[in-house]
Amino acid sequence: MEGVDVQDQVPPRLQGLVNGQAPLAEEDEDQEPTPLTAVPPPACVRSRVLNPGSRHYIIRRNGDINLTYANLRQRRSRYLQDLYTTLVDVQWRWTLLVFFLGFIISWLCFAFIWYMIIKVHGDDQEDSDHPPCINNVQTFTGSFLFSIETQHTIGYGYRYITEECPEAVLIMCIQSITGVILQAFMVGVVFAKLTRAKQRSNTIIFSRQACICLRDGNLCLLFRIGDMRKSFIIGASVMAQVVRRRSTDEGEVIPFHQYDVTVGSDDGSEKLFFIWPMTIVHVINQNSPFYNMSAVDLMNENFELVVYLEGTTESTGNTMQARFSYQPSDILWGHRFENMISFDKSSDNYAVDFREFNKTREIPTPLCSARELEEFKLQSTEPLMHYTPSGNDPVVCLEPNVFLTHEQQQRAQTHSPM
């Protein structure tokens, strides 16, 4: 239509959200606009923000999965069938307990066998005139010491076997082979536990919070990953999933549906050249589960964003995976991360300041969803107007838990760049 400004066709609510203002109540044209009073956030939002200890994460802060199994049949028997993996997965105290018990029980078992041999042959009699099977072994204590010397090839030379008893020679061979197998098994378990990829993931850190801000005109979700070690992670890749409740068209409720989330480096690639801390980017588009979420909707949502980094450690060649997760209360709307990499001329090196790892800066960001932002771009050719809070302004774009008053709307329009 001629004479009609395109900007006038944009709905007022959408215009307010794009400009970084909270939604306003509809007013009657005949009545004077009444200033809106500050409204506290809903109870669910208040508890989620003020009481973060009540949140239940699927992925704990250390990367472990918050999961327990119940009513699982034949669990112990199946775990014992794969004893090696079980010993590698259990805690150190149980591994060391099995380590000590394995050797002590083997020593005692073969000590009992040696003692039975000397008893049957009559070597425990001091006035015996026939050659003994084992020299200088007449008690169970002596049999125990001889068992340890035989299994570990100590060979002090005081207790030794003779040619008198063929069964003693056979038992010596069996115990030597058993000792080698047991020692190799336990050394392998201890080595596997020391070189587990899980230990390498302890030096991979994630930012405590994620951010949502504008990048190149699109709403993007950002989080940061860093490595404390200088050893390189070969073939590093990052992936993410959103776990939330979903209802199908047939009425089935899936309590923990997993949505794939495309994340990557600045150009969107999942492969990372992970030489320093990186900011991982997810562009909120039509394929994103956050496409219809505004800043207010985000605070009322219940989901968990699970992110994980995979790669091969350069020093050991083992594949590792580091995990972390974010809930809605961990996402800052209208923030971006501070730069933490600079060049140090004194040392002629690039310096990474980990004090800036979790620091964010509040920037002008629309409070609307990505879908509403695209609708605004289609309906209006005007440049986006963003409201930047000043130091004395109580309105904060991060957590819009108060609505703007009429005076604050006018002041926001005055401060907004034209």
C-alpha positions in Angstrom: 0.0 0.0 0.0 1.2 3.5 -0.8 2.0 5.9 2.0 2.2 3.1 4.7 5.5 2.8 6.4 6.8 -0.8 6.6 7.9 -0.2 10.2 4.2 0.5 11.2 3.3 -3.0 10.0 5.4 -4.6 12.7 3.4 -5.7 15.7 4.1 -3.6 18.8 5.0 -6.7 21.0 7.4 -8.0 18.4 9.0 -4.5 18.0 9.4 -4.3 21.8 11.0 -7.7 22.0 13.4 -7.0 19.2 14.4 -3.8 20.8 15.4 -5.6 24.0 12.2 -4.7 25.9 10.1 -7.0 27.9 6.5 -7.6 26.6 4.0 -4.9 27.4 0.4 -5.4 28.4 -2.1 -4.4 25.8 -3.8 -1.1 26.6 -7.1 0.3 25.4 -6.8 3.2 23.0 -9.4 5.3 24.8 -7.6 5.0 28.1 -4.5 6.8 29.1 -1.5 4.4 29.2 -0.9 3.5 32.8 2.6 2.8 34.0 3.3 -0.9 34.6 4.5 -1.8 38.0 7.4 -4.3 38.6 6.1 -7.8 38.5 8.0 -10.6 40.3 8.9 -13.6 38.2 6.9 -16.8 38.4 7.6 -19.1 41.3 9.3 -21.7 39.1 11.7 -19.0 37.7 12.4 -17.7 41.2 13.3 -21.1 42.6 15.4 -21.9 39.6 17.4 -18.7 39.9 17.7 -18.3 43.6 18.0 -21.9 44.6 20.4 -23.6 42.1 21.2 -26.4 44.6 17.8 -28.0 43.9 18.6 -28.6 40.2 19.2 -32.2 39.2 21.7 -32.6 36.4 22.0 -35.6 34.2 25.7 -34.9 33.8 27.4 -34.0 37.1 29.8 -31.1 37.3 32.8 -33.6 37.1 31.5 -35.2 34.0 30.0 -38.4 35.6 26.5 -39.5 34.7 23.9 -39.1 37.5 22.4 -42.5 37.1 21.8 -45.6 39.2 20.4 -49.0 38.2 17.7 -50.8 40.1 16.1 -54.3 39.8 18.8 -55.5 37.4 18.9 -59.3 37.4 22.2 -61.3 37.2 24.1 -58.1 37.6 26.9 -59.6 39.8 27.4 -62.7 37.6 27.6 -60.7 34.4 30.1 -58.3 36.1 32.2 -61.2 37.2 32.2 -62.6 33.6 34.0 -59.5 32.6 36.3 -59.2 35.6 39.0 -57.2 33.9 36.6 -54.3 32.9 35.0 -54.5 36.3 38.3 -54.0 38.2 39.2 -51.1 35.9 35.9 -49.4 36.4 35.6 -49.8 40.2 37.2 -47.4 42.7 40.8 -47.8 43.7 40.1 -49.2 47.1 38.3 -52.2 45.6 41.0 -52.7 43.0 43.7 -52.7 45.7 41.7 -55.0 47.9 41.4 -57.5 45.1 45.1 -57.0 44.4 46.1 -57.9 48.0 43.6 -60.7 48.4 44.6 -62.3 45.1 48.2 -62.7 46.2 47.5 -63.6 49.8 45.0 -66.2 48.9 47.3 -67.8 46.3 50.2 -67.8 48.9 48.0 -69.5 51.5 46.5 -72.1 49.0 49.9 -73.2 47.8 51.3 -73.1 51.4 48.6 -75.5 52.4 49.5 -77.8 49.5 53.2 -77.7 50.4 52.4 -78.4 54.0 50.2 -81.5 53.0 53.1 -82.8 50.9 55.6 -82.6 53.8 53.0 -84.2 56.2 52.3 -87.1 53.9 56.0 -87.6 53.2 56.8 -87.4 56.9 59.2 -84.4 56.6 57.8 -82.8 59.7 59.4 -85.5 61.9 62.8 -84.5 63.3 64.1 -88.1 63.5 63.2 -89.0 59.9 66.1 -90.7 58.2 64.9 -90.4 54.6 65.6 -87.5 52.3 62.9 -84.7 52.6 60.8 -83.4 49.7 61.6 -79.8 50.8 64.7 -79.1 52.8 64.3 -76.9 56.0 60.5 -76.9 55.8 58.7 -78.6 58.7 55.9 -76.2 59.8 53.0 -74.4 58.1 54.9 -71.1 58.6 57.9 -72.6 56.7 55.5 -73.8 54.0 54.1 -70.3 53.7 57.5 -68.7 53.3 58.5 -71.3 50.8 55.3 -70.6 48.8 56.2 -66.9 48.6 59.7 -67.7 47.5 58.5 -70.1 44.8 55.8 -67.8 43.4 58.0 -64.7 43.2 61.3 -66.5 42.5 63.0 -64.9 45.5 65.3 -67.8 46.1 67.0 -67.2 49.4 68.7 -70.6 49.2 67.7 -71.9 52.6 64.5 -73.7 51.6 64.6 -75.6 48.4 62.9 -78.6 46.7 64.6 -82.0 46.2 64.2 -84.8 43.6 62.6 -87.1 46.2 58.9 -86.1 45.4 57.8 -85.8 41.8 54.5 -84.3 43.0 56.4 -81.4 44.6 58.1 -80.7 41.3 54.7 -80.5 39.6 53.3 -78.2 42.2 56.3 -75.9 41.9 55.8 -75.6 38.1 52.0 -74.9 38.6 52.7 -72.2 41.2 55.3 -70.5 39.1 52.9 -70.3 36.1 50.1 -69.1 38.4 52.2 -66.4 39.9 53.2 -65.0 36.5 49.6 -65.0 35.3 48.3 -63.3 38.4 51.0 -60.7 38.5 50.5 -59.9 34.8 46.8 -59.6 35.3 47.1 -57.2 38.2 49.8 -55.1 36.6 47.6 -54.8 33.5 44.6 -53.6 35.7 46.7 -51.0 37.5 48.2 -49.8 34.3 44.8 -49.5 32.6 43.4 -47.5 35.6 46.4 -45.1 35.5 46.1 -44.5 31.8 42.3 -44.2 31.5 41.0 -41.6 29.2 38.8 -40.4 32.1 41.8 -39.1 33.9 42.8 -37.0 30.9 39.3 -35.4 30.8 39.9 -34.0 34.3 42.1 -31.2 32.7 39.4 -30.3 30.2 37.3 -27.5 31.5 34.0 -26.0 30.4 32.6 -22.6 31.1 30.2 -22.5 34.1 27.6 -20.8 32.0 26.5 -20.5 28.4 25.5 -17.3 26.6 23.0 -16.3 24.0 23.8 -13.2 21.9 23.7 -11.9 18.4 26.4 -12.9 15.8 26.1 -11.6 12.3 22.4 -10.9 12.9 21.6 -14.3 14.2 20.9 -15.5 17.7 23.7 -17.9 18.8 24.3 -20.0 21.9 27.9 -19.9 23.0 29.9 -21.9 25.6 33.6 -22.2 26.1 36.0 -25.2 26.3 39.6 -25.1 27.5 42.5 -27.5 28.2 44.9 -27.0 31.1 47.6 -29.1 29.5 49.8 -28.2 26.6 49.7 -31.6 25.1 47.6 -31.6 22.0 44.3 -33.4 21.5 44.4 -34.9 18.1 41.1 -34.9 16.1 39.1 -33.0 18.6 35.4 -32.7 17.9 32.6 -31.3 19.9 28.9 -32.4 19.9 25.8 -31.5 21.8 22.3 -32.8 22.5 19.3 -31.3 24.3 17.4 -33.7 26.6 13.9 -32.6 27.3 10.3 -33.9 27.6 8.4 -34.5 24.4 4.9 -35.6 23.5 4.1 -37.4 20.2 1.1 -36.9 18.0 -0.3 -40.1 19.4 -0.1 -38.8 23.0 3.0 -40.8 24.0 5.1 -38.9 26.5 8.9 -39.3 26.0 10.4 -37.9 29.3 14.0 -37.7 28.0 13.9 -37.1 24.3 17.3 -36.3 22.8 17.6 -33.6 20.1 20.8 -33.3 18.2 22.3 -29.8 18.3 24.7 -28.6 15.7 27.7 -27.0 17.4 31.2 -26.2 16.2 33.9 -23.6 15.9 33.4 -20.1 14.5 32.7 -21.5 11.0 30.4 -24.2 12.3 32.8 -27.1 11.9 32.7 -29.9 14.5 36.4 -30.5 14.0 38.5 -28.3 16.3 42.1 -27.1 16.1 42.2 -27.3 19.9 45.4 -25.4 20.7 43.8 -22.9 23.1 40.4 -22.3 24.8 37.7 -22.0 22.2 34.2 -20.6 22.1 31.8 -23.1 20.7 28.9 -21.7 18.7 25.4 -23.0 18.0 23.4 -20.9 15.5 19.8 -20.9 16.5 17.9 -21.5 13.3 14.8 -23.5 12.2 16.5 -26.8 13.0 17.4 -25.7 16.5 15.4 -26.7 19.6 15.8 -23.1 20.8 14.2 -21.6 17.7 10.9 -20.7 19.4 12.3 -19.8 22.8 12.5 -16.1 23.9 14.4 -14.9 26.9 11.3 -15.2 29.1 10.4 -18.7 27.7 13.9 -19.9 28.4 13.6 -19.3 32.1 10.4 -21.3 32.2 11.7 -24.3 30.1 13.0 -27.5 31.6 15.8 -29.1 29.6 19.4 -30.0 29.8 22.0 -29.2 27.1 24.6 -31.9 27.2 27.9 -31.2 25.5 30.9 -33.4 25.1 34.4 -33.2 23.5 36.0 -36.2 22.0 39.6 -36.7 20.7 42.8 -38.7 21.0 45.4 -37.7 23.5 48.8 -37.0 22.0 50.9 -38.4 24.8 49.2 -41.8 25.3 47.2 -42.3 22.0 44.0 -43.1 24.0 40.6 -41.9 23.0 39.1 -39.5 25.6 35.7 -37.8 26.1 34.9 -34.9 28.4 31.3 -34.1 29.3 29.4 -31.2 30.7 25.8 -29.9 30.7 23.8 -26.7 31.0 20.3 -26.1 32.3 18.2 -23.0 31.5 19.4 -21.3 34.7 23.0 -21.7 33.4 22.3 -19.8 30.2 22.9 -16.0 30.2 20.7 -14.1 27.6 22.4 -11.1 26.2 26.0 -11.9 27.2 29.2 -12.9 25.4 32.5 -14.2 26.6 35.5 -11.9 27.2 38.7 -12.4 25.2 41.3 -14.3 27.1 44.1 -14.7 24.5 46.8 -12.0 23.9 50.4 -11.7 22.7 53.0 -11.3 25.4 55.9 -9.3 23.8 58.2 -10.0 26.8 58.1 -13.8 26.4 57.4 -13.7 22.6 54.4 -16.1 23.2 50.7 -16.0 23.1 49.4 -15.9 26.6 46.1 -17.4 27.8 44.6 -15.7 30.9 42.3 -18.3 32.5 40.9 -15.6 34.9 38.9 -14.5 31.9 37.6 -18.0 31.1 34.2 -17.6 32.8 33.9 -13.9 32.5 31.1 -12.5 30.2 30.0 -9.1 29.1 26.4 -7.9 28.7 25.7 -6.7 25.2 22.5 -5.4 23.5 20.5 -8.5 22.5 16.8 -8.8 21.5 14.7 -10.6 24.0 12.5 -12.3 21.4 13.0 -15.8 20.0 14.9 -16.5 16.8 11.7 -17.1 15.0 10.3 -13.8 16.0 13.5 -12.1 15.0 13.3 -13.6 11.5 9.7 -12.4 11.3 10.8 -8.9 12.2 13.5 -8.9 9.6 10.9 -9.9 7.0 8.4 -7.3 8.0 10.8 -4.4 8.5 13.7 -3.0 6.5 14.8 -0.8 9.4 18.0 -1.6 11.2 17.7 -3.5 14.4 17.4 -1.3 17.5 19.0 -2.6 20.6 18.7 -1.2 24.1 21.9 -1.1 26.1 21.3 -0.7 29.9 23.3 2.0 31.6 24.8 1.9 35.0 21.9 3.6 36.7 19.2 1.7 34.8 17.5 -1.1 36.7 16.5 -3.0 33.6 18.7 -5.9 32.8 18.5 -7.9 29.6 20.1 -10.9 31.1 17.2 -12.1 33.2 14.1 -10.0 32.4 12.3 -10.6 35.6 10.8 -7.1 35.7 8.6 -5.4 33.1 9.5 -2.0 31.9 7.5 1.0 33.2 6.2 3.6 30.8 9.0 6.0 31.7 11.6 3.3 31.1 10.1 2.6 27.7 10.6 6.3 26.7 14.1 6.3 28.1 15.0 3.1 26.3 13.8 4.6 23.0 15.9 7.7 23.7 19.0 5.7 24.4 18.5 3.4 21.5 20.7 4.2 18.5 18.8 5.4 15.4 
